[in-house]
């Protein structure tokens, strides 16, 4: 079993949501955190929050679709702490909408998902994760680190209407643990560097619980058997257990309160 105490976590998208919750959870457990985000102001606020818990945290401004930024992020963690034990690429966005929208009366197409909205989601949610993982794991291998790559997938990876861009990116992250585990296994590294993914359902992204991914909750909670949204700290707790338990590797772990994309069975 691995111990969070003294371990070093690199977390992208660390200024808010799941990333910030994971950072706070990590320092509360005695770990150190390298927080990365594209928003300098929000990042500094998150860093202060972690420090107020008595934790050790470093903020690194990082655009995850930049090779140079991701390389600098990984190197910064090594320069400051000498190791990386958890890689958690939490940076992600949504740009929901139908691929084709039709008029209710005429039935004719009146709108389309733009190429920009399709590509930006794939770039940040998938290419950004690829670059973060590639650069951090290179440092983990070269510095004999032991730990976990924890990707953030989603129940939308199973297919959600008006989320072709988002669902596609999260479906890719659901298969990635198998691919990376196989590659690490072939090179004799899977015993010390594992890869998993967590797949949240509807997550409470606001302090008051009024919004979900920036949108009103509405009837979404009615689709969740436990009757509420998932708290980001519950996701952080799952990541912590996945980190500790070294028998867990190469799979996706759902945390959705029983959600089956609206089906009540």
TILOBA-760398 format. One record per residue (C-alpha): residue number from 1; x, y, z. Coordinates in nm, 4 decimals, always signed. Example, Ala and Ser with C-alpha at 12.3 -4.5 7.8 and 13.67 -1.06 7.14 Angstrom:
BEGIN
<i:1	x:+1.2300	y:-0.4500	z:+0.7800>
<i:2	x:+1.3670	y:-0.1060	z:+0.7140>
This chain:
BEGIN
<i:1	x:+0.0000	y:+0.0000	z:+0.0000>
<i:2	x:+0.1255	y:+0.3460	z:-0.0881>
<i:3	x:+0.1148	y:+0.6333	z:+0.1587>
<i:4	x:+0.0015	y:+0.9818	z:+0.0585>
<i:5	x:+0.2249	y:+1.1350	z:+0.3263>
<i:6	x:+0.5297	y:+1.2866	z:+0.1596>
<i:7	x:+0.4095	y:+1.1957	z:-0.1904>
<i:8	x:+0.3996	y:+1.4474	z:-0.4754>
<i:9	x:+0.0895	y:+1.4992	z:-0.6917>
<i:10	x:+0.0866	y:+1.6885	z:-1.0213>
<i:11	x:-0.2684	y:+1.8084	z:-1.0893>
<i:12	x:-0.3798	y:+1.9997	z:-1.3985>
<i:13	x:-0.7072	y:+2.1880	z:-1.3928>
<i:14	x:-0.6134	y:+2.2423	z:-1.0294>
<i:15	x:-0.7737	y:+2.5822	z:-0.9805>
<i:16	x:-1.1296	y:+2.4551	z:-0.9476>
<i:17	x:-1.3646	y:+2.1579	z:-0.9439>
<i:18	x:-1.2245	y:+1.8067	z:-0.9163>
<i:19	x:-0.8656	y:+1.9254	z:-0.9542>
<i:20	x:-0.8870	y:+2.1680	z:-0.6644>
<i:21	x:-1.0701	y:+1.9178	z:-0.4439>
<i:22	x:-0.8034	y:+1.6582	z:-0.5161>
<i:23	x:-0.5297	y:+1.9073	z:-0.4282>
<i:24	x:-0.6955	y:+1.9864	z:-0.0952>
<i:25	x:-0.7475	y:+1.6175	z:-0.0236>
<i:26	x:-0.3832	y:+1.5449	z:-0.1032>
<i:27	x:-0.2320	y:+1.8061	z:+0.1270>
<i:28	x:-0.4787	y:+1.7099	z:+0.4017>
<i:29	x:-0.3290	y:+1.3621	z:+0.3770>
<i:30	x:+0.0235	y:+1.4950	z:+0.4151>
<i:31	x:+0.1159	y:+1.5052	z:+0.0474>
<i:32	x:+0.2681	y:+1.7818	z:-0.1624>
<i:33	x:+0.0974	y:+1.9281	z:-0.4665>
<i:34	x:+0.2048	y:+2.0905	z:-0.7909>
<i:35	x:-0.1113	y:+2.2684	z:-0.9079>
<i:36	x:-0.1381	y:+2.3608	z:-1.2751>
<i:37	x:-0.3989	y:+2.5666	z:-1.4549>
<i:38	x:-0.4272	y:+2.8193	z:-1.7345>
<i:39	x:-0.5826	y:+3.0842	z:-1.5078>
<i:40	x:-0.3125	y:+3.2519	z:-1.3018>
<i:41	x:-0.5514	y:+3.4317	z:-1.0683>
<i:42	x:-0.7657	y:+3.1269	z:-0.9907>
<i:43	x:-0.4524	y:+2.9169	z:-0.9535>
<i:44	x:-0.3096	y:+3.1479	z:-0.6902>
<i:45	x:-0.6375	y:+3.1385	z:-0.4964>
<i:46	x:-0.6342	y:+2.7583	z:-0.5033>
<i:47	x:-0.2712	y:+2.7527	z:-0.3866>
<i:48	x:-0.3573	y:+2.9735	z:-0.0885>
<i:49	x:-0.6465	y:+2.7425	z:-0.0060>
<i:50	x:-0.4126	y:+2.4432	z:+0.0060>
<i:51	x:-0.1608	y:+2.6328	z:+0.2143>
<i:52	x:-0.4325	y:+2.7337	z:+0.4597>
<i:53	x:-0.4767	y:+2.3624	z:+0.5266>
<i:54	x:-0.1126	y:+2.3458	z:+0.6280>
<i:55	x:-0.0065	y:+2.1873	z:+0.3023>
<i:56	x:+0.2848	y:+2.2452	z:+0.0700>
<i:57	x:+0.1727	y:+2.3556	z:-0.2755>
<i:58	x:+0.3302	y:+2.5090	z:-0.5838>
<i:59	x:+0.1362	y:+2.6831	z:-0.8596>
<i:60	x:+0.2471	y:+2.6475	z:-1.2217>
<i:61	x:+0.0650	y:+2.8298	z:-1.5006>
<i:62	x:+0.0234	y:+2.5733	z:-1.7752>
<i:63	x:-0.1630	y:+2.5437	z:-2.1043>
<i:64	x:-0.2040	y:+2.1678	z:-2.1354>
<i:65	x:-0.2074	y:+2.1744	z:-2.5158>
<i:66	x:+0.1440	y:+2.3220	z:-2.5168>
<i:67	x:+0.4297	y:+2.0701	z:-2.5260>
<i:68	x:+0.6653	y:+2.3265	z:-2.3755>
<i:69	x:+0.4284	y:+2.4036	z:-2.0866>
<i:70	x:+0.3716	y:+2.0360	z:-2.0034>
<i:71	x:+0.7436	y:+1.9648	z:-2.0181>
<i:72	x:+0.8096	y:+2.2594	z:-1.7850>
<i:73	x:+0.5360	y:+2.1415	z:-1.5467>
<i:74	x:+0.6894	y:+1.7952	z:-1.5109>
<i:75	x:+1.0418	y:+1.9331	z:-1.4783>
<i:76	x:+0.9273	y:+2.1862	z:-1.2183>
<i:77	x:+0.7865	y:+1.9075	z:-0.9998>
<i:78	x:+1.1178	y:+1.7203	z:-1.0165>
<i:79	x:+1.3256	y:+2.0331	z:-0.9546>
<i:80	x:+1.1232	y:+2.1288	z:-0.6476>
<i:81	x:+1.0393	y:+1.7930	z:-0.4927>
<i:82	x:+1.2610	y:+1.5350	z:-0.6659>
<i:83	x:+0.9760	y:+1.3021	z:-0.7569>
<i:84	x:+0.6252	y:+1.2607	z:-0.8969>
<i:85	x:+0.3923	y:+1.0042	z:-0.7417>
<i:86	x:+0.0499	y:+1.0985	z:-0.8750>
<i:87	x:-0.0322	y:+1.2372	z:-1.2187>
<i:88	x:-0.3912	y:+1.3644	z:-1.2294>
<i:89	x:-0.4793	y:+1.5485	z:-1.5521>
<i:90	x:-0.8068	y:+1.7110	z:-1.4459>
<i:91	x:-0.8086	y:+1.9947	z:-1.7007>
<i:92	x:-1.1116	y:+1.9660	z:-1.9257>
<i:93	x:-1.3936	y:+2.1603	z:-2.0913>
<i:94	x:-1.7362	y:+2.1083	z:-2.2457>
<i:95	x:-1.8919	y:+2.2627	z:-2.5540>
<i:96	x:-2.2211	y:+2.0755	z:-2.5646>
<i:97	x:-2.4594	y:+2.0850	z:-2.8576>
<i:98	x:-2.6162	y:+1.8661	z:-3.1248>
<i:99	x:-2.4115	y:+1.7655	z:-3.4261>
<i:100	x:-2.7107	y:+1.8805	z:-3.6333>
<i:101	x:-3.0025	y:+2.0852	z:-3.5051>
<i:102	x:-3.3368	y:+2.0886	z:-3.6853>
<i:103	x:-3.6353	y:+2.3196	z:-3.6943>
<i:104	x:-3.9402	y:+2.1763	z:-3.5137>
<i:105	x:-4.1808	y:+2.2875	z:-3.7851>
<i:106	x:-3.9942	y:+2.2324	z:-4.1118>
<i:107	x:-3.7652	y:+1.9522	z:-4.0000>
<i:108	x:-3.4797	y:+2.1199	z:-4.1860>
<i:109	x:-3.1304	y:+2.1658	z:-4.0461>
<i:110	x:-3.0884	y:+2.5060	z:-3.8832>
<i:111	x:-2.7597	y:+2.4576	z:-3.7004>
<i:112	x:-2.4458	y:+2.2454	z:-3.6753>
<i:113	x:-2.1767	y:+2.1801	z:-3.4178>
<i:114	x:-1.8862	y:+2.3958	z:-3.5279>
<i:115	x:-1.5510	y:+2.2425	z:-3.6122>
<i:116	x:-1.3994	y:+2.4772	z:-3.3538>
<i:117	x:-1.6230	y:+2.3453	z:-3.0760>
<i:118	x:-1.5472	y:+1.9876	z:-3.1725>
<i:119	x:-1.1725	y:+2.0335	z:-3.1936>
<i:120	x:-1.1185	y:+2.2480	z:-2.8836>
<i:121	x:-1.2780	y:+1.9828	z:-2.6616>
<i:122	x:-1.0650	y:+1.7069	z:-2.8160>
<i:123	x:-0.7540	y:+1.9247	z:-2.7880>
<i:124	x:-0.7896	y:+2.0042	z:-2.4191>
<i:125	x:-0.9591	y:+1.6857	z:-2.2960>
<i:126	x:-0.7472	y:+1.4406	z:-2.4938>
<i:127	x:-0.4333	y:+1.6002	z:-2.6388>
<i:128	x:-0.3812	y:+1.7893	z:-2.3131>
<i:129	x:-0.4021	y:+1.4666	z:-2.1146>
<i:130	x:-0.1636	y:+1.2921	z:-2.3561>
<i:131	x:+0.0988	y:+1.5651	z:-2.3179>
<i:132	x:+0.0616	y:+1.5872	z:-1.9396>
<i:133	x:+0.0939	y:+1.2114	z:-1.8966>
<i:134	x:+0.3776	y:+1.1735	z:-2.1475>
<i:135	x:+0.5937	y:+1.4396	z:-1.9863>
<i:136	x:+0.5231	y:+1.3468	z:-1.6231>
<i:137	x:+0.5663	y:+0.9724	z:-1.6720>
<i:138	x:+0.8973	y:+1.0310	z:-1.8501>
<i:139	x:+1.0183	y:+1.1995	z:-1.5320>
<i:140	x:+0.8698	y:+0.9239	z:-1.3147>
<i:141	x:+1.0576	y:+0.6577	z:-1.5103>
<i:142	x:+1.3867	y:+0.8465	z:-1.5214>
<i:143	x:+1.3768	y:+0.9269	z:-1.1482>
<i:144	x:+1.2626	y:+0.5819	z:-1.0297>
<i:145	x:+0.9324	y:+0.7098	z:-0.8928>
<i:146	x:+0.6494	y:+0.4885	z:-0.7715>
<i:147	x:+0.2895	y:+0.5909	z:-0.8112>
<i:148	x:-0.0240	y:+0.6302	z:-1.0177>
<i:149	x:-0.1526	y:+0.7933	z:-1.3354>
<i:150	x:-0.5198	y:+0.8724	z:-1.2697>
<i:151	x:-0.7203	y:+0.9907	z:-1.5702>
<i:152	x:-1.0600	y:+1.1618	z:-1.5473>
<i:153	x:-1.3132	y:+0.9975	z:-1.7757>
<i:154	x:-1.6925	y:+1.0294	z:-1.7394>
<i:155	x:-2.0165	y:+0.8358	z:-1.7591>
<i:156	x:-2.0604	y:+1.0342	z:-2.0820>
<i:157	x:-1.7941	y:+0.8048	z:-2.2280>
<i:158	x:-2.0790	y:+0.5550	z:-2.2665>
<i:159	x:-2.2551	y:+0.7968	z:-2.5014>
<i:160	x:-2.4551	y:+1.1088	z:-2.4238>
<i:161	x:-2.6700	y:+1.3068	z:-2.6667>
<i:162	x:-2.5361	y:+1.6485	z:-2.7673>
<i:163	x:-2.1895	y:+1.5581	z:-2.6385>
<i:164	x:-2.0209	y:+1.3915	z:-2.9349>
<i:165	x:-1.7051	y:+1.5965	z:-2.8753>
<i:166	x:-1.6986	y:+1.5457	z:-2.4969>
<i:167	x:-1.8119	y:+1.1816	z:-2.5035>
<i:168	x:-1.5480	y:+1.0979	z:-2.7651>
<i:169	x:-1.2704	y:+1.2501	z:-2.5554>
<i:170	x:-1.3845	y:+1.0700	z:-2.2402>
<i:171	x:-1.4287	y:+0.7383	z:-2.4221>
<i:172	x:-1.0645	y:+0.7659	z:-2.5284>
<i:173	x:-0.9631	y:+0.8219	z:-2.1660>
<i:174	x:-1.1595	y:+0.5116	z:-2.0652>
<i:175	x:-0.9490	y:+0.2891	z:-2.2892>
<i:176	x:-0.6193	y:+0.4640	z:-2.2113>
<i:177	x:-0.5546	y:+0.2806	z:-1.8793>
<i:178	x:-0.5493	y:-0.0528	z:-2.0633>
<i:179	x:-0.3162	y:+0.0816	z:-2.3299>
<i:180	x:-0.0748	y:+0.2463	z:-2.0867>
<i:181	x:-0.0793	y:-0.0479	z:-1.8453>
<i:182	x:+0.0071	y:-0.2841	z:-2.1316>
<i:183	x:+0.2927	y:-0.0601	z:-2.2445>
<i:184	x:+0.4307	y:-0.0291	z:-1.8918>
<i:185	x:+0.3933	y:-0.4054	z:-1.8425>
<i:186	x:+0.5961	y:-0.4786	z:-2.1569>
<i:187	x:+0.8777	y:-0.2635	z:-2.0211>
<i:188	x:+0.8740	y:-0.4088	z:-1.6716>
<i:189	x:+0.7368	y:-0.0883	z:-1.5172>
<i:190	x:+0.3750	y:-0.1751	z:-1.4380>
<i:191	x:+0.4600	y:-0.2818	z:-1.0856>
<i:192	x:+0.5649	y:+0.0668	z:-0.9844>
<i:193	x:+0.3742	y:+0.2951	z:-1.2229>
<i:194	x:+0.0058	y:+0.2100	z:-1.2567>
<i:195	x:-0.2683	y:+0.3714	z:-1.4655>
<i:196	x:-0.6409	y:+0.3903	z:-1.3932>
<i:197	x:-0.9311	y:+0.6211	z:-1.4741>
<i:198	x:-1.2210	y:+0.7470	z:-1.2672>
<i:199	x:-1.5506	y:+0.8142	z:-1.4424>
<i:200	x:-1.7747	y:+1.0578	z:-1.2536>
<i:201	x:-2.1419	y:+1.1119	z:-1.3202>
<i:202	x:-2.3103	y:+1.4454	z:-1.2509>
<i:203	x:-2.0721	y:+1.6479	z:-1.0339>
<i:204	x:-2.1563	y:+1.9443	z:-0.8105>
<i:205	x:-1.9278	y:+2.2190	z:-0.9401>
<i:206	x:-2.0617	y:+2.5092	z:-0.7348>
<i:207	x:-2.0364	y:+2.5878	z:-0.3603>
<i:208	x:-2.4157	y:+2.6109	z:-0.3314>
<i:209	x:-2.4916	y:+2.3119	z:-0.5470>
<i:210	x:-2.6930	y:+2.5239	z:-0.7899>
<i:211	x:-2.4947	y:+2.4397	z:-1.1006>
<i:212	x:-2.3401	y:+2.1371	z:-1.2666>
<i:213	x:-2.0516	y:+2.2120	z:-1.5017>
<i:214	x:-2.1725	y:+2.5714	z:-1.5062>
<i:215	x:-2.5332	y:+2.4779	z:-1.5948>
<i:216	x:-2.8498	y:+2.4743	z:-1.3814>
<i:217	x:-2.9076	y:+2.1362	z:-1.2189>
<i:218	x:-3.2755	y:+2.1214	z:-1.3161>
<i:219	x:-3.4077	y:+1.7655	z:-1.3360>
<i:220	x:-3.0649	y:+1.6043	z:-1.3613>
<i:221	x:-3.0730	y:+1.4935	z:-0.9979>
<i:222	x:-3.3969	y:+1.3036	z:-1.0675>
<i:223	x:-3.1907	y:+1.0673	z:-1.2840>
<i:224	x:-2.9494	y:+0.9820	z:-1.0019>
<i:225	x:-3.0601	y:+0.6959	z:-0.7724>
<i:226	x:-2.8870	y:+0.8439	z:-0.4659>
<i:227	x:-3.0839	y:+1.1652	z:-0.5244>
<i:228	x:-2.7995	y:+1.4158	z:-0.5459>
<i:229	x:-2.4917	y:+1.5242	z:-0.7387>
<i:230	x:-2.1471	y:+1.3800	z:-0.6695>
<i:231	x:-1.9256	y:+1.5925	z:-0.4462>
<i:232	x:-1.5775	y:+1.6586	z:-0.5925>
<i:233	x:-1.4286	y:+1.5515	z:-0.2591>
<i:234	x:-1.5904	y:+1.2101	z:-0.2993>
<i:235	x:-1.4041	y:+1.1779	z:-0.6278>
<i:236	x:-1.0829	y:+1.2889	z:-0.4582>
<i:237	x:-1.1350	y:+1.0216	z:-0.1935>
<i:238	x:-1.1703	y:+0.7558	z:-0.4636>
<i:239	x:-0.8489	y:+0.8727	z:-0.6287>
<i:240	x:-0.6777	y:+0.8487	z:-0.2909>
<i:241	x:-0.7867	y:+0.4859	z:-0.2481>
<i:242	x:-0.6791	y:+0.4010	z:-0.6029>
<i:243	x:-0.3400	y:+0.5491	z:-0.5203>
<i:244	x:-0.3009	y:+0.3553	z:-0.1964>
<i:245	x:-0.4119	y:+0.0159	z:-0.3247>
<i:246	x:-0.1413	y:-0.1111	z:-0.5588>
<i:247	x:-0.3553	y:-0.4007	z:-0.6815>
<i:248	x:-0.5766	y:-0.1565	z:-0.8730>
<i:249	x:-0.4521	y:-0.1041	z:-1.2289>
<i:250	x:-0.5616	y:-0.0822	z:-1.5903>
<i:251	x:-0.9316	y:-0.0194	z:-1.5352>
<i:252	x:-1.2035	y:+0.2459	z:-1.5105>
<i:253	x:-1.3786	y:+0.3101	z:-1.1785>
<i:254	x:-1.7234	y:+0.4698	z:-1.1970>
<i:255	x:-1.8489	y:+0.7136	z:-0.9334>
<i:256	x:-2.1962	y:+0.8241	z:-1.0363>
<i:257	x:-2.4425	y:+0.7427	z:-0.7598>
<i:258	x:-2.6000	y:+0.4685	z:-0.9687>
<i:259	x:-2.6605	y:+0.6894	z:-1.2731>
<i:260	x:-2.7360	y:+0.5078	z:-1.5977>
<i:261	x:-2.7721	y:+0.8099	z:-1.8269>
<i:262	x:-3.1341	y:+0.8656	z:-1.7329>
<i:263	x:-3.2535	y:+0.5036	z:-1.7390>
<i:264	x:-3.4481	y:+0.3806	z:-1.4369>
<i:265	x:-3.4193	y:+0.0231	z:-1.5574>
